[in-house]
Amino acid sequence: MADLSWTKKTLAEILGEDRGLPDEAAMQAAPFTKADLDELLQDERQTALSAFKLAARTARDSRGEELGTGDTRPEYTEADITAGLRAARSALESVPAGKRSEKANALLADCACPPGAEPEI
């Protein structure tokens, strides 16, 4: 069983979300562990996490009229986290295969989500 508290804390840190995340949203990323992040090369980790953050925020912000400030902005949803995971996958896939770590290759091979294009801004 995945450590959902670690997942929620880590996602909140990555996204800069001080209110925490709903369990349903965090479950999308629950299969990934601290070891998964730690074993990626630094460039891979930074690239994947930046893509994740941008895509998840873009997905949340695209809800437009719901978007508020402070405590009134919408919570992250399962769809937002999925968009982030798809972007992170695409970011890892963009690393040339010969330069990609074994851990990145293993995560890509095991990834259940389809790749997604990076969001346009």
C-alpha positions as CSV (number, residue, x, y, z in Angstrom):
1,M,0.0,0.0,0.0
2,A,1.3,3.4,-0.9
3,D,2.1,6.0,1.7
4,L,-0.7,8.4,1.0
5,S,0.4,10.9,3.7
6,W,3.9,11.1,2.0
7,T,2.2,11.5,-1.4
8,K,-0.1,14.3,-0.2
9,K,2.7,16.1,1.5
10,T,5.1,15.8,-1.5
11,L,2.4,16.9,-4.0
12,A,1.5,19.9,-1.8
13,E,5.2,20.9,-1.7
14,I,5.7,20.5,-5.4
15,L,2.5,22.5,-6.2
16,G,2.9,25.1,-3.5
17,E,-0.5,24.1,-2.1
18,D,-0.6,25.1,1.5
19,R,-4.2,23.7,2.0
20,G,-3.2,20.1,1.2
21,L,-4.8,17.9,-1.4
22,P,-7.9,15.7,-1.4
23,D,-7.2,12.0,-1.0
24,E,-8.9,11.3,-4.4
25,A,-6.4,13.7,-6.2
26,A,-3.4,12.3,-4.3
27,M,-4.3,8.7,-5.2
28,Q,-3.4,9.5,-8.8
29,A,0.3,9.8,-7.8
30,A,0.3,7.3,-4.9
31,P,2.1,4.6,-6.9
32,F,5.2,6.8,-7.0
33,T,7.6,6.7,-4.0
34,K,10.3,8.8,-2.5
35,A,12.8,6.2,-3.8
36,D,11.4,6.8,-7.3
37,L,12.1,10.5,-7.1
38,D,15.5,10.0,-5.3
39,E,16.8,7.6,-7.9
40,L,16.1,9.9,-10.9
41,L,19.0,11.9,-12.1
42,Q,18.8,15.5,-10.8
43,D,18.0,16.9,-14.3
44,E,15.3,14.3,-14.9
45,R,13.8,15.0,-11.5
46,Q,13.8,18.8,-12.0
47,T,12.4,18.4,-15.6
48,A,9.6,16.0,-14.6
49,L,8.6,17.9,-11.5
50,S,8.5,21.3,-13.3
51,A,6.4,19.8,-16.1
52,F,4.1,18.2,-13.5
53,K,3.7,21.4,-11.6
54,L,3.0,23.5,-14.7
55,A,0.5,21.1,-16.2
56,A,-1.4,20.5,-12.9
57,R,-1.6,24.2,-12.2
58,T,-2.7,24.9,-15.8
59,A,-5.4,22.3,-15.6
60,R,-6.7,23.7,-12.3
61,D,-6.5,27.3,-13.5
62,S,-8.4,26.4,-16.7
63,R,-11.5,26.1,-14.7
64,G,-11.5,29.8,-15.0
65,E,-14.6,31.2,-13.2
66,E,-14.0,28.8,-10.3
67,L,-10.5,30.2,-9.8
68,G,-10.3,32.5,-6.8
69,T,-7.5,33.6,-4.6
70,G,-6.3,32.3,-1.3
71,D,-8.7,29.8,0.2
72,T,-11.3,30.4,-2.5
73,R,-9.2,29.0,-5.3
74,P,-10.3,25.5,-6.3
75,E,-8.7,22.4,-4.9
76,Y,-6.7,20.2,-7.2
77,T,-8.7,17.4,-8.7
78,E,-7.9,13.9,-10.0
79,A,-7.9,15.4,-13.5
80,D,-5.4,18.1,-12.6
81,I,-3.0,15.5,-11.1
82,T,-3.4,13.2,-14.1
83,A,-2.6,16.2,-16.4
84,G,0.6,16.7,-14.3
85,L,1.5,13.1,-14.5
86,R,1.1,13.0,-18.2
87,A,3.3,16.1,-18.6
88,A,5.9,14.5,-16.3
89,R,5.9,11.4,-18.4
90,S,6.4,13.5,-21.6
91,A,9.2,15.4,-19.9
92,L,11.0,12.1,-19.0
93,E,10.4,10.8,-22.6
94,S,12.1,14.0,-23.9
95,V,15.4,13.0,-22.3
96,P,17.3,11.1,-25.0
97,A,17.2,7.4,-24.4
98,G,21.0,7.1,-24.2
99,K,21.1,9.8,-21.5
100,R,18.1,8.6,-19.5
101,S,18.7,6.8,-16.2
102,E,17.6,3.2,-15.6
103,K,15.1,4.5,-13.0
104,A,13.5,6.9,-15.6
105,N,13.3,4.0,-18.1
106,A,11.7,1.8,-15.5
107,L,9.2,4.4,-14.5
108,L,8.3,5.0,-18.2
109,A,7.9,1.3,-18.7
110,D,5.6,0.9,-15.7
111,C,3.7,4.2,-16.2
112,A,-0.1,3.6,-16.7
113,C,-0.9,7.1,-17.9
114,P,-0.6,8.0,-21.6
115,P,1.9,10.7,-22.5
116,G,0.6,14.2,-22.8
117,A,1.8,17.2,-24.6
118,E,3.3,20.0,-22.6
119,P,0.6,22.6,-21.9
120,E,0.6,25.7,-24.0
121,I,0.7,29.0,-22.2
